[in-house]
Amino acid sequence: MITVGTRLVLAPLIMVTAAVKLGFTGEALACILVVFAAPVAVSSISMAQQMDGDEQLAAQLVVISSALSLLTLFVWIFSLGYFNLF
């Protein structure tokens, strides 16, 4: 849960805050949000297999982050729209 929380909440919070401070708004800010708030990539499973890592953990991270990103992306988009940054 720490990894998923970091991927879906903490990383976008840091990067979107930095982008807003640098003056990004509109489409550019939306692109930054999508890059940093997206769920874990499916390709991480095959990468974990090839590197003799824990592919079950990688698969679980993909599933959980994909499911939770529906909620977190909605909250991010709503929040940025509320503050008129989109």
PDB file of N, CA, C and O in Angstrom, chain B, residues numbered from 101:
ATOM      1  N   MET B 101       0.832  -1.196   0.000  1.00  0.00           N
ATOM      2  CA  MET B 101       0.000   0.000   0.000  1.00  0.00           C
ATOM      3  C   MET B 101       0.876   1.259   0.000  1.00  0.00           C
ATOM      4  O   MET B 101       0.477   2.299  -0.525  1.00  0.00           O
ATOM      5  N   ILE B 102       2.066   1.159   0.589  1.00  0.00           N
ATOM      6  CA  ILE B 102       2.960   2.313   0.593  1.00  0.00           C
ATOM      7  C   ILE B 102       3.384   2.655  -0.835  1.00  0.00           C
ATOM      8  O   ILE B 102       3.421   3.825  -1.216  1.00  0.00           O
ATOM      9  N   THR B 103       3.696   1.647  -1.603  1.00  0.00           N
ATOM     10  CA  THR B 103       4.114   1.869  -2.991  1.00  0.00           C
ATOM     11  C   THR B 103       2.990   2.464  -3.818  1.00  0.00           C
ATOM     12  O   THR B 103       3.210   3.403  -4.582  1.00  0.00           O
ATOM     13  N   VAL B 104       1.799   1.932  -3.674  1.00  0.00           N
ATOM     14  CA  VAL B 104       0.660   2.429  -4.439  1.00  0.00           C
ATOM     15  C   VAL B 104       0.323   3.855  -4.007  1.00  0.00           C
ATOM     16  O   VAL B 104       0.041   4.709  -4.848  1.00  0.00           O
ATOM     17  N   GLY B 105       0.351   4.109  -2.717  1.00  0.00           N
ATOM     18  CA  GLY B 105       0.085   5.462  -2.232  1.00  0.00           C
ATOM     19  C   GLY B 105       1.105   6.471  -2.723  1.00  0.00           C
ATOM     20  O   GLY B 105       0.766   7.602  -3.071  1.00  0.00           O
ATOM     21  N   THR B 106       2.351   6.047  -2.746  1.00  0.00           N
ATOM     22  CA  THR B 106       3.403   6.928  -3.252  1.00  0.00           C
ATOM     23  C   THR B 106       3.203   7.196  -4.734  1.00  0.00           C
ATOM     24  O   THR B 106       3.365   8.326  -5.193  1.00  0.00           O
ATOM     25  N   ARG B 107       2.851   6.162  -5.478  1.00  0.00           N
ATOM     26  CA  ARG B 107       2.680   6.299  -6.930  1.00  0.00           C
ATOM     27  C   ARG B 107       1.463   7.144  -7.295  1.00  0.00           C
ATOM     28  O   ARG B 107       1.519   7.932  -8.239  1.00  0.00           O
ATOM     29  N   LEU B 108       0.371   6.988  -6.563  1.00  0.00           N
ATOM     30  CA  LEU B 108      -0.876   7.649  -6.946  1.00  0.00           C
ATOM     31  C   LEU B 108      -1.148   8.962  -6.215  1.00  0.00           C
ATOM     32  O   LEU B 108      -1.946   9.770  -6.689  1.00  0.00           O
ATOM     33  N   VAL B 109      -0.503   9.190  -5.075  1.00  0.00           N
ATOM     34  CA  VAL B 109      -0.792  10.393  -4.296  1.00  0.00           C
ATOM     35  C   VAL B 109       0.453  11.265  -4.111  1.00  0.00           C
ATOM     36  O   VAL B 109       0.440  12.444  -4.465  1.00  0.00           O
ATOM     37  N   LEU B 110       1.504  10.706  -3.570  1.00  0.00           N
ATOM     38  CA  LEU B 110       2.669  11.511  -3.198  1.00  0.00           C
ATOM     39  C   LEU B 110       3.422  12.055  -4.411  1.00  0.00           C
ATOM     40  O   LEU B 110       3.729  13.246  -4.459  1.00  0.00           O
ATOM     41  N   ALA B 111       3.719  11.212  -5.379  1.00  0.00           N
ATOM     42  CA  ALA B 111       4.457  11.676  -6.570  1.00  0.00           C
ATOM     43  C   ALA B 111       3.684  12.745  -7.338  1.00  0.00           C
ATOM     44  O   ALA B 111       4.271  13.765  -7.699  1.00  0.00           O
ATOM     45  N   PRO B 112       2.379  12.552  -7.604  1.00  0.00           N
ATOM     46  CA  PRO B 112       1.645  13.629  -8.281  1.00  0.00           C
ATOM     47  C   PRO B 112       1.560  14.900  -7.441  1.00  0.00           C
ATOM     48  O   PRO B 112       1.611  16.005  -7.981  1.00  0.00           O
ATOM     49  N   LEU B 113       1.433  14.751  -6.137  1.00  0.00           N
ATOM     50  CA  LEU B 113       1.357  15.926  -5.269  1.00  0.00           C
ATOM     51  C   LEU B 113       2.625  16.768  -5.388  1.00  0.00           C
ATOM     52  O   LEU B 113       2.554  17.988  -5.534  1.00  0.00           O
ATOM     53  N   ILE B 114       3.763  16.125  -5.327  1.00  0.00           N
ATOM     54  CA  ILE B 114       5.032  16.846  -5.416  1.00  0.00           C
ATOM     55  C   ILE B 114       5.213  17.467  -6.799  1.00  0.00           C
ATOM     56  O   ILE B 114       5.563  18.642  -6.913  1.00  0.00           O
ATOM     57  N   MET B 115       4.976  16.687  -7.843  1.00  0.00           N
ATOM     58  CA  MET B 115       5.246  17.162  -9.196  1.00  0.00           C
ATOM     59  C   MET B 115       4.225  18.187  -9.677  1.00  0.00           C
ATOM     60  O   MET B 115       4.598  19.144 -10.356  1.00  0.00           O
ATOM     61  N   VAL B 116       2.963  18.015  -9.348  1.00  0.00           N
ATOM     62  CA  VAL B 116       1.949  18.991  -9.757  1.00  0.00           C
ATOM     63  C   VAL B 116       2.153  20.300  -8.993  1.00  0.00           C
ATOM     64  O   VAL B 116       1.995  21.380  -9.561  1.00  0.00           O
ATOM     65  N   THR B 117       2.497  20.208  -7.729  1.00  0.00           N
ATOM     66  CA  THR B 117       2.785  21.423  -6.959  1.00  0.00           C
ATOM     67  C   THR B 117       3.967  22.174  -7.563  1.00  0.00           C
ATOM     68  O   THR B 117       3.926  23.396  -7.707  1.00  0.00           O
ATOM     69  N   ALA B 118       5.017  21.441  -7.913  1.00  0.00           N
ATOM     70  CA  ALA B 118       6.176  22.075  -8.544  1.00  0.00           C
ATOM     71  C   ALA B 118       5.798  22.682  -9.891  1.00  0.00           C
ATOM     72  O   ALA B 118       6.254  23.776 -10.224  1.00  0.00           O
ATOM     73  N   ALA B 119       4.976  21.990 -10.660  1.00  0.00           N
ATOM     74  CA  ALA B 119       4.565  22.495 -11.971  1.00  0.00           C
ATOM     75  C   ALA B 119       3.721  23.765 -11.836  1.00  0.00           C
ATOM     76  O   ALA B 119       3.884  24.702 -12.618  1.00  0.00           O
ATOM     77  N   VAL B 120       2.831  23.798 -10.860  1.00  0.00           N
ATOM     78  CA  VAL B 120       2.008  24.992 -10.638  1.00  0.00           C
ATOM     79  C   VAL B 120       2.897  26.169 -10.223  1.00  0.00           C
ATOM     80  O   VAL B 120       2.702  27.296 -10.678  1.00  0.00           O
ATOM     81  N   LYS B 121       3.865  25.894  -9.363  1.00  0.00           N
ATOM     82  CA  LYS B 121       4.786  26.959  -8.933  1.00  0.00           C
ATOM     83  C   LYS B 121       5.623  27.476 -10.102  1.00  0.00           C
ATOM     84  O   LYS B 121       6.016  28.643 -10.119  1.00  0.00           O
ATOM     85  N   LEU B 122       5.893  26.615 -11.072  1.00  0.00           N
ATOM     86  CA  LEU B 122       6.645  27.025 -12.258  1.00  0.00           C
ATOM     87  C   LEU B 122       5.763  27.704 -13.302  1.00  0.00           C
ATOM     88  O   LEU B 122       6.269  28.198 -14.310  1.00  0.00           O
ATOM     89  N   GLY B 123       4.445  27.735 -13.073  1.00  0.00           N
ATOM     90  CA  GLY B 123       3.548  28.455 -13.958  1.00  0.00           C
ATOM     91  C   GLY B 123       2.798  27.613 -14.968  1.00  0.00           C
ATOM     92  O   GLY B 123       2.160  28.166 -15.864  1.00  0.00           O
ATOM     93  N   PHE B 124       2.849  26.302 -14.858  1.00  0.00           N
ATOM     94  CA  PHE B 124       2.107  25.444 -15.782  1.00  0.00           C
ATOM     95  C   PHE B 124       0.616  25.487 -15.458  1.00  0.00           C
ATOM     96  O   PHE B 124       0.226  25.441 -14.291  1.00  0.00           O
ATOM     97  N   THR B 125      -0.203  25.575 -16.483  1.00  0.00           N
ATOM     98  CA  THR B 125      -1.656  25.504 -16.332  1.00  0.00           C
ATOM     99  C   THR B 125      -2.220  24.799 -17.555  1.00  0.00           C
ATOM    100  O   THR B 125      -1.494  24.499 -18.503  1.00  0.00           O
ATOM    101  N   GLY B 126      -3.495  24.542 -17.525  1.00  0.00           N
ATOM    102  CA  GLY B 126      -4.187  23.990 -18.689  1.00  0.00           C
ATOM    103  C   GLY B 126      -3.688  22.630 -19.123  1.00  0.00           C
ATOM    104  O   GLY B 126      -3.489  21.726 -18.312  1.00  0.00           O
ATOM    105  N   GLU B 127      -3.488  22.507 -20.443  1.00  0.00           N
ATOM    106  CA  GLU B 127      -3.113  21.222 -21.030  1.00  0.00           C
ATOM    107  C   GLU B 127      -1.750  20.726 -20.560  1.00  0.00           C
ATOM    108  O   GLU B 127      -1.557  19.525 -20.369  1.00  0.00           O
ATOM    109  N   ALA B 128      -0.819  21.633 -20.376  1.00  0.00           N
ATOM    110  CA  ALA B 128       0.515  21.234 -19.916  1.00  0.00           C
ATOM    111  C   ALA B 128       0.438  20.629 -18.515  1.00  0.00           C
ATOM    112  O   ALA B 128       1.094  19.625 -18.237  1.00  0.00           O
ATOM    113  N   LEU B 129      -0.354  21.229 -17.640  1.00  0.00           N
ATOM    114  CA  LEU B 129      -0.522  20.697 -16.295  1.00  0.00           C
ATOM    115  C   LEU B 129      -1.256  19.353 -16.326  1.00  0.00           C
ATOM    116  O   LEU B 129      -0.954  18.458 -15.536  1.00  0.00           O
ATOM    117  N   ALA B 130      -2.216  19.215 -17.238  1.00  0.00           N
ATOM    118  CA  ALA B 130      -2.925  17.945 -17.384  1.00  0.00           C
ATOM    119  C   ALA B 130      -1.965  16.832 -17.823  1.00  0.00           C
ATOM    120  O   ALA B 130      -2.062  15.704 -17.341  1.00  0.00           O
ATOM    121  N   CYS B 131      -1.063  17.141 -18.712  1.00  0.00           N
ATOM    122  CA  CYS B 131      -0.067  16.147 -19.159  1.00  0.00           C
ATOM    123  C   CYS B 131       0.842  15.736 -18.011  1.00  0.00           C
ATOM    124  O   CYS B 131       1.144  14.554 -17.848  1.00  0.00           O
ATOM    125  N   ILE B 132       1.275  16.700 -17.222  1.00  0.00           N
ATOM    126  CA  ILE B 132       2.124  16.385 -16.066  1.00  0.00           C
ATOM    127  C   ILE B 132       1.365  15.512 -15.087  1.00  0.00           C
ATOM    128  O   ILE B 132       1.924  14.562 -14.538  1.00  0.00           O
ATOM    129  N   LEU B 133       0.097  15.823 -14.863  1.00  0.00           N
ATOM    130  CA  LEU B 133      -0.724  15.016 -13.960  1.00  0.00           C
ATOM    131  C   LEU B 133      -0.848  13.584 -14.467  1.00  0.00           C
ATOM    132  O   LEU B 133      -0.696  12.641 -13.691  1.00  0.00           O
ATOM    133  N   VAL B 134      -1.116  13.414 -15.735  1.00  0.00           N
ATOM    134  CA  VAL B 134      -1.286  12.070 -16.300  1.00  0.00           C
ATOM    135  C   VAL B 134       0.007  11.262 -16.196  1.00  0.00           C
ATOM    136  O   VAL B 134      -0.031  10.068 -15.900  1.00  0.00           O
ATOM    137  N   VAL B 135       1.124  11.892 -16.434  1.00  0.00           N
ATOM    138  CA  VAL B 135       2.402  11.183 -16.369  1.00  0.00           C
ATOM    139  C   VAL B 135       2.691  10.689 -14.958  1.00  0.00           C
ATOM    140  O   VAL B 135       3.134   9.555 -14.774  1.00  0.00           O
ATOM    141  N   PHE B 136       2.441  11.540 -13.956  1.00  0.00           N
ATOM    142  CA  PHE B 136       2.837  11.186 -12.602  1.00  0.00           C
ATOM    143  C   PHE B 136       1.737  10.534 -11.779  1.00  0.00           C
ATOM    144  O   PHE B 136       2.027   9.993 -10.712  1.00  0.00           O
ATOM    145  N   ALA B 137       0.480  10.562 -12.233  1.00  0.00           N
ATOM    146  CA  ALA B 137      -0.610   9.949 -11.477  1.00  0.00           C
ATOM    147  C   ALA B 137      -1.136   8.674 -12.129  1.00  0.00           C
ATOM    148  O   ALA B 137      -2.129   8.106 -11.674  1.00  0.00           O
ATOM    149  N   ALA B 138      -0.484   8.231 -13.179  1.00  0.00           N
ATOM    150  CA  ALA B 138      -0.908   7.012 -13.873  1.00  0.00           C
ATOM    151  C   ALA B 138      -0.556   5.783 -13.044  1.00  0.00           C
ATOM    152  O   ALA B 138       0.408   5.808 -12.278  1.00  0.00           O
ATOM    153  N   PRO B 139      -1.327   4.707 -13.190  1.00  0.00           N
ATOM    154  CA  PRO B 139      -1.005   3.480 -12.457  1.00  0.00           C
ATOM    155  C   PRO B 139       0.289   2.836 -12.949  1.00  0.00           C
ATOM    156  O   PRO B 139       0.847   3.227 -13.974  1.00  0.00           O
ATOM    157  N   VAL B 140       0.740   1.860 -12.207  1.00  0.00           N
ATOM    158  CA  VAL B 140       1.973   1.141 -12.547  1.00  0.00           C
ATOM    159  C   VAL B 140       1.797   0.454 -13.899  1.00  0.00           C
ATOM    160  O   VAL B 140       0.740  -0.112 -14.176  1.00  0.00           O
ATOM    161  N   ALA B 141       2.824   0.502 -14.734  1.00  0.00           N
ATOM    162  CA  ALA B 141       2.754  -0.051 -16.088  1.00  0.00           C
ATOM    163  C   ALA B 141       2.723  -1.574 -16.068  1.00  0.00           C
ATOM    164  O   ALA B 141       3.374  -2.204 -15.235  1.00  0.00           O
ATOM    165  N   VAL B 142       1.971  -2.153 -16.981  1.00  0.00           N
ATOM    166  CA  VAL B 142       1.857  -3.601 -17.106  1.00  0.00           C
ATOM    167  C   VAL B 142       3.201  -4.222 -17.479  1.00  0.00           C
ATOM    168  O   VAL B 142       3.478  -5.369 -17.126  1.00  0.00           O
ATOM    169  N   SER B 143       4.026  -3.471 -18.185  1.00  0.00           N
ATOM    170  CA  SER B 143       5.328  -3.999 -18.598  1.00  0.00           C
ATOM    171  C   SER B 143       6.250  -4.269 -17.408  1.00  0.00           C
ATOM    172  O   SER B 143       7.265  -4.951 -17.556  1.00  0.00           O
ATOM    173  N   SER B 144       5.909  -3.742 -16.234  1.00  0.00           N
ATOM    174  CA  SER B 144       6.743  -4.000 -15.055  1.00  0.00           C
ATOM    175  C   SER B 144       6.701  -5.475 -14.646  1.00  0.00           C
ATOM    176  O   SER B 144       7.626  -5.969 -14.002  1.00  0.00           O
ATOM    177  N   ILE B 145       5.626  -6.177 -15.021  1.00  0.00           N
ATOM    178  CA  ILE B 145       5.527  -7.607 -14.698  1.00  0.00           C
ATOM    179  C   ILE B 145       6.580  -8.390 -15.482  1.00  0.00           C
ATOM    180  O   ILE B 145       7.320  -9.189 -14.907  1.00  0.00           O
ATOM    181  N   SER B 146       6.646  -8.160 -16.795  1.00  0.00           N
ATOM    182  CA  SER B 146       7.627  -8.892 -17.602  1.00  0.00           C
ATOM    183  C   SER B 146       9.051  -8.460 -17.245  1.00  0.00           C
ATOM    184  O   SER B 146       9.977  -9.270 -17.298  1.00  0.00           O
ATOM    185  N   MET B 147       9.224  -7.202 -16.886  1.00  0.00           N
ATOM    186  CA  MET B 147      10.547  -6.750 -16.471  1.00  0.00           C
ATOM    187  C   MET B 147      10.966  -7.444 -15.174  1.00  0.00           C
ATOM    188  O   MET B 147      12.126  -7.828 -15.024  1.00  0.00           O
ATOM    189  N   ALA B 148      10.026  -7.607 -14.234  1.00  0.00           N
ATOM    190  CA  ALA B 148      10.337  -8.304 -12.982  1.00  0.00           C
ATOM    191  C   ALA B 148      10.679  -9.771 -13.248  1.00  0.00           C
ATOM    192  O   ALA B 148      11.571 -10.320 -12.601  1.00  0.00           O
ATOM    193  N   GLN B 149       9.982 -10.411 -14.191  1.00  0.00           N
ATOM    194  CA  GLN B 149      10.279 -11.800 -14.537  1.00  0.00           C
ATOM    195  C   GLN B 149      11.676 -11.915 -15.135  1.00  0.00           C
ATOM    196  O   GLN B 149      12.432 -12.814 -14.767  1.00  0.00           O
ATOM    197  N   GLN B 150      12.025 -11.027 -16.041  1.00  0.00           N
ATOM    198  CA  GLN B 150      13.318 -11.093 -16.711  1.00  0.00           C
ATOM    199  C   GLN B 150      14.482 -10.803 -15.775  1.00  0.00           C
ATOM    200  O   GLN B 150      15.598 -11.273 -15.995  1.00  0.00           O
ATOM    201  N   MET B 151      14.215 -10.025 -14.727  1.00  0.00           N
ATOM    202  CA  MET B 151      15.276  -9.666 -13.792  1.00  0.00           C
ATOM    203  C   MET B 151      15.246 -10.525 -12.531  1.00  0.00           C
ATOM    204  O   MET B 151      15.866 -10.184 -11.524  1.00  0.00           O
ATOM    205  N   ASP B 152      14.515 -11.652 -12.595  1.00  0.00           N
ATOM    206  CA  ASP B 152      14.364 -12.568 -11.465  1.00  0.00           C
ATOM    207  C   ASP B 152      13.852 -11.852 -10.217  1.00  0.00           C
ATOM    208  O   ASP B 152      14.320 -12.094  -9.105  1.00  0.00           O
ATOM    209  N   GLY B 153      12.887 -10.972 -10.429  1.00  0.00           N
ATOM    210  CA  GLY B 153      12.268 -10.244  -9.320  1.00  0.00           C
ATOM    211  C   GLY B 153      10.969 -10.907  -8.897  1.00  0.00           C
ATOM    212  O   GLY B 153      10.674 -12.035  -9.291  1.00  0.00           O
ATOM    213  N   ASP B 154      10.223 -10.215  -8.117  1.00  0.00           N
ATOM    214  CA  ASP B 154       8.954 -10.728  -7.593  1.00  0.00           C
ATOM    215  C   ASP B 154       7.826 -10.329  -8.543  1.00  0.00           C
ATOM    216  O   ASP B 154       7.212  -9.273  -8.387  1.00  0.00           O
ATOM    217  N   GLU B 155       7.564 -11.186  -9.526  1.00  0.00           N
ATOM    218  CA  GLU B 155       6.532 -10.847 -10.514  1.00  0.00           C
ATOM    219  C   GLU B 155       5.137 -10.857  -9.934  1.00  0.00           C
ATOM    220  O   GLU B 155       4.259 -10.167 -10.452  1.00  0.00           O
ATOM    221  N   GLN B 156       4.901 -11.616  -8.878  1.00  0.00           N
ATOM    222  CA  GLN B 156       3.586 -11.599  -8.230  1.00  0.00           C
ATOM    223  C   GLN B 156       3.331 -10.238  -7.582  1.00  0.00           C
ATOM    224  O   GLN B 156       2.225  -9.704  -7.669  1.00  0.00           O
ATOM    225  N   LEU B 157       4.340  -9.687  -6.941  1.00  0.00           N
ATOM    226  CA  LEU B 157       4.204  -8.356  -6.359  1.00  0.00           C
ATOM    227  C   LEU B 157       3.974  -7.318  -7.449  1.00  0.00           C
ATOM    228  O   LEU B 157       3.139  -6.427  -7.294  1.00  0.00           O
ATOM    229  N   ALA B 158       4.707  -7.428  -8.542  1.00  0.00           N
ATOM    230  CA  ALA B 158       4.534  -6.497  -9.653  1.00  0.00           C
ATOM    231  C   ALA B 158       3.118  -6.590 -10.215  1.00  0.00           C
ATOM    232  O   ALA B 158       2.508  -5.567 -10.527  1.00  0.00           O
ATOM    233  N   ALA B 159       2.594  -7.803 -10.345  1.00  0.00           N
ATOM    234  CA  ALA B 159       1.231  -7.980 -10.844  1.00  0.00           C
ATOM    235  C   ALA B 159       0.209  -7.386  -9.878  1.00  0.00           C
ATOM    236  O   ALA B 159      -0.758  -6.750 -10.300  1.00  0.00           O
ATOM    237  N   GLN B 160       0.427  -7.595  -8.585  1.00  0.00           N
ATOM    238  CA  GLN B 160      -0.484  -7.018  -7.594  1.00  0.00           C
ATOM    239  C   GLN B 160      -0.447  -5.495  -7.622  1.00  0.00           C
ATOM    240  O   GLN B 160      -1.484  -4.846  -7.484  1.00  0.00           O
ATOM    241  N   LEU B 161       0.737  -4.925  -7.799  1.00  0.00           N
ATOM    242  CA  LEU B 161       0.848  -3.471  -7.880  1.00  0.00           C
ATOM    243  C   LEU B 161       0.114  -2.924  -9.098  1.00  0.00           C
ATOM    244  O   LEU B 161      -0.511  -1.866  -9.026  1.00  0.00           O
ATOM    245  N   VAL B 162       0.189  -3.636 -10.204  1.00  0.00           N
ATOM    246  CA  VAL B 162      -0.518  -3.206 -11.411  1.00  0.00           C
ATOM    247  C   VAL B 162      -2.019  -3.224 -11.177  1.00  0.00           C
ATOM    248  O   VAL B 162      -2.705  -2.259 -11.513  1.00  0.00           O
ATOM    249  N   VAL B 163      -2.537  -4.299 -10.611  1.00  0.00           N
ATOM    250  CA  VAL B 163      -3.983  -4.429 -10.403  1.00  0.00           C
ATOM    251  C   VAL B 163      -4.488  -3.401  -9.401  1.00  0.00           C
ATOM    252  O   VAL B 163      -5.474  -2.711  -9.659  1.00  0.00           O
ATOM    253  N   ILE B 164      -3.821  -3.298  -8.265  1.00  0.00           N
ATOM    254  CA  ILE B 164      -4.284  -2.389  -7.220  1.00  0.00           C
ATOM    255  C   ILE B 164      -4.169  -0.939  -7.666  1.00  0.00           C
ATOM    256  O   ILE B 164      -5.094  -0.155  -7.454  1.00  0.00           O
ATOM    257  N   SER B 165      -3.049  -0.569  -8.280  1.00  0.00           N
ATOM    258  CA  SER B 165      -2.904   0.822  -8.705  1.00  0.00           C
ATOM    259  C   SER B 165      -3.865   1.168  -9.840  1.00  0.00           C
ATOM    260  O   SER B 165      -4.325   2.306  -9.931  1.00  0.00           O
ATOM    261  N   SER B 166      -4.172   0.208 -10.699  1.00  0.00           N
ATOM    262  CA  SER B 166      -5.144   0.465 -11.765  1.00  0.00           C
ATOM    263  C   SER B 166      -6.540   0.687 -11.196  1.00  0.00           C
ATOM    264  O   SER B 166      -7.267   1.569 -11.653  1.00  0.00           O
ATOM    265  N   ALA B 167      -6.908  -0.103 -10.212  1.00  0.00           N
ATOM    266  CA  ALA B 167      -8.234   0.051  -9.602  1.00  0.00           C
ATOM    267  C   ALA B 167      -8.338   1.365  -8.827  1.00  0.00           C
ATOM    268  O   ALA B 167      -9.335   2.078  -8.943  1.00  0.00           O
ATOM    269  N   LEU B 168      -7.327   1.679  -8.049  1.00  0.00           N
ATOM    270  CA  LEU B 168      -7.379   2.886  -7.231  1.00  0.00           C
ATOM    271  C   LEU B 168      -7.168   4.163  -8.039  1.00  0.00           C
ATOM    272  O   LEU B 168      -7.580   5.242  -7.612  1.00  0.00           O
ATOM    273  N   SER B 169      -6.531   4.048  -9.200  1.00  0.00           N
ATOM    274  CA  SER B 169      -6.307   5.247 -10.004  1.00  0.00           C
ATOM    275  C   SER B 169      -7.615   5.830 -10.534  1.00  0.00           C
ATOM    276  O   SER B 169      -7.677   7.020 -10.843  1.00  0.00           O
ATOM    277  N   LEU B 170      -8.652   5.013 -10.641  1.00  0.00           N
ATOM    278  CA  LEU B 170      -9.955   5.548 -11.038  1.00  0.00           C
ATOM    279  C   LEU B 170     -10.417   6.608 -10.043  1.00  0.00           C
ATOM    280  O   LEU B 170     -10.937   7.652 -10.436  1.00  0.00           O
ATOM    281  N   LEU B 171     -10.227   6.339  -8.775  1.00  0.00           N
ATOM    282  CA  LEU B 171     -10.618   7.281  -7.732  1.00  0.00           C
ATOM    283  C   LEU B 171      -9.629   8.439  -7.637  1.00  0.00           C
ATOM    284  O   LEU B 171     -10.037   9.600  -7.591  1.00  0.00           O
ATOM    285  N   THR B 172      -8.343   8.136  -7.606  1.00  0.00           N
ATOM    286  CA  THR B 172      -7.363   9.203  -7.389  1.00  0.00           C
ATOM    287  C   THR B 172      -7.288  10.173  -8.569  1.00  0.00           C
ATOM    288  O   THR B 172      -7.149  11.379  -8.363  1.00  0.00           O
ATOM    289  N   LEU B 173      -7.377   9.670  -9.791  1.00  0.00           N
ATOM    290  CA  LEU B 173      -7.375  10.581 -10.940  1.00  0.00           C
ATOM    291  C   LEU B 173      -8.600  11.483 -10.931  1.00  0.00           C
ATOM    292  O   LEU B 173      -8.505  12.660 -11.279  1.00  0.00           O
ATOM    293  N   PHE B 174      -9.743  10.946 -10.538  1.00  0.00           N
ATOM    294  CA  PHE B 174     -10.947  11.767 -10.416  1.00  0.00           C
ATOM    295  C   PHE B 174     -10.729  12.880  -9.401  1.00  0.00           C
ATOM    296  O   PHE B 174     -11.066  14.036  -9.657  1.00  0.00           O
ATOM    297  N   VAL B 175     -10.167  12.531  -8.253  1.00  0.00           N
ATOM    298  CA  VAL B 175      -9.920  13.527  -7.201  1.00  0.00           C
ATOM    299  C   VAL B 175      -8.910  14.577  -7.678  1.00  0.00           C
ATOM    300  O   VAL B 175      -9.091  15.769  -7.429  1.00  0.00           O
ATOM    301  N   TRP B 176      -7.854  14.138  -8.358  1.00  0.00           N
ATOM    302  CA  TRP B 176      -6.862  15.086  -8.864  1.00  0.00           C
ATOM    303  C   TRP B 176      -7.483  16.049  -9.873  1.00  0.00           C
ATOM    304  O   TRP B 176      -7.284  17.260  -9.779  1.00  0.00           O
ATOM    305  N   ILE B 177      -8.220  15.526 -10.820  1.00  0.00           N
ATOM    306  CA  ILE B 177      -8.833  16.369 -11.849  1.00  0.00           C
ATOM    307  C   ILE B 177      -9.851  17.318 -11.231  1.00  0.00           C
ATOM    308  O   ILE B 177      -9.889  18.499 -11.577  1.00  0.00           O
ATOM    309  N   PHE B 178     -10.676  16.812 -10.319  1.00  0.00           N
ATOM    310  CA  PHE B 178     -11.657  17.657  -9.645  1.00  0.00           C
ATOM    311  C   PHE B 178     -10.960  18.765  -8.856  1.00  0.00           C
ATOM    312  O   PHE B 178     -11.383  19.920  -8.903  1.00  0.00           O
ATOM    313  N   SER B 179      -9.898  18.420  -8.135  1.00  0.00           N
ATOM    314  CA  SER B 179      -9.184  19.405  -7.313  1.00  0.00           C
ATOM    315  C   SER B 179      -8.548  20.496  -8.173  1.00  0.00           C
ATOM    316  O   SER B 179      -8.656  21.682  -7.862  1.00  0.00           O
ATOM    317  N   LEU B 180      -7.897  20.092  -9.238  1.00  0.00           N
ATOM    318  CA  LEU B 180      -7.264  21.086 -10.100  1.00  0.00           C
ATOM    319  C   LEU B 180      -8.303  21.949 -10.805  1.00  0.00           C
ATOM    320  O   LEU B 180      -8.070  23.137 -11.026  1.00  0.00           O
ATOM    321  N   GLY B 181      -9.438  21.372 -11.159  1.00  0.00           N
ATOM    322  CA  GLY B 181     -10.520  22.167 -11.730  1.00  0.00           C
ATOM    323  C   GLY B 181     -11.125  23.112 -10.714  1.00  0.00           C
ATOM    324  O   GLY B 181     -11.495  24.233 -11.063  1.00  0.00           O
ATOM    325  N   TYR B 182     -11.231  22.693  -9.484  1.00  0.00           N
ATOM    326  CA  TYR B 182     -11.784  23.533  -8.416  1.00  0.00           C
ATOM    327  C   TYR B 182     -10.932  24.767  -8.197  1.00  0.00           C
ATOM    328  O   TYR B 182     -11.461  25.846  -7.932  1.00  0.00           O
ATOM    329  N   PHE B 183      -9.613  24.622  -8.305  1.00  0.00           N
ATOM    330  CA  PHE B 183      -8.703  25.749  -8.134  1.00  0.00           C
ATOM    331  C   PHE B 183      -8.400  26.482  -9.448  1.00  0.00           C
ATOM    332  O   PHE B 183      -7.465  27.279  -9.523  1.00  0.00           O
ATOM    333  N   ASN B 184      -9.202  26.200 -10.478  1.00  0.00           N
ATOM    334  CA  ASN B 184      -9.094  26.852 -11.790  1.00  0.00           C
ATOM    335  C   ASN B 184      -7.699  26.733 -12.398  1.00  0.00           C
ATOM    336  O   ASN B 184      -7.174  27.700 -12.950  1.00  0.00           O
ATOM    337  N   LEU B 185      -7.110  25.564 -12.299  1.00  0.00           N
ATOM    338  CA  LEU B 185      -5.808  25.331 -12.902  1.00  0.00           C
ATOM    339  C   LEU B 185      -5.912  24.624 -14.241  1.00  0.00           C
ATOM    340  O   LEU B 185      -4.919  24.506 -14.959  1.00  0.00           O
ATOM    341  N   PHE B 186      -7.098  24.153 -14.583  1.00  0.00           N
ATOM    342  CA  PHE B 186      -7.325  23.556 -15.898  1.00  0.00           C
ATOM    343  C   PHE B 186      -8.028  24.545 -16.775  1.00  0.00           C
ATOM    344  O   PHE B 186      -8.318  24.246 -17.933  1.00  0.00           O
TER     345      PHE B 186
END
